[in-house]
């Protein structure tokens, strides 16, 4: 009885301040409105520990905006990476970020406050709520299949795969690639801003 009560208290405390995705599909009208983040863990047997790959994707264009490969990813690194990305791309103020429930995103309130954004989580075991990330994971597996030894893979190889994927034509965009779509949308947005 005590254990059940303790478990209920813990569950209520853990999820009380999280905002969850309400709709599977996000209707974005322009790039950088909604960003998905995911961290994939990779076991490196020779080191006897895990390595992590953080990917940040624009939902509207499916472009990989940023990646970070490390043996340790903490909240501070996530905030620095996103701050750098937002400065680099001049992101709009109303950005929405969606991620899984990984411990790296446990201090999501601090991330949201530091970057002045809305932060949402996919419900546990609802991977379809982060479709852009799941699609990317499948594409990355074409280059780094399961059981790939990441000890021999360096940052340049990861960046080469990201460049290939950002230039890979997508059926959903009429066989244009994410880089072309992002450039086209940013041009359209600048024309509208210039004309008004």
Secondary structure, 3 states (H helix, E strand, C coil): CHHHHHHHHHHHHHHCCCCECCCCCCCCCCCCCEEEEEEEEEEECCCCEEEEEEEEEECCCCCEEEEEEECCCCHHHHHHHHHHHHHHHCCCCCCEEEECCCHHHCCHHHHHHHHCCEEEECCCCCHHHHHHHHHHHHHHHHHCCCCCCHHHCCHHHHHHHHHHHHCCEEHHHCCEEHHHHHHHHHHHHHHHHHHC
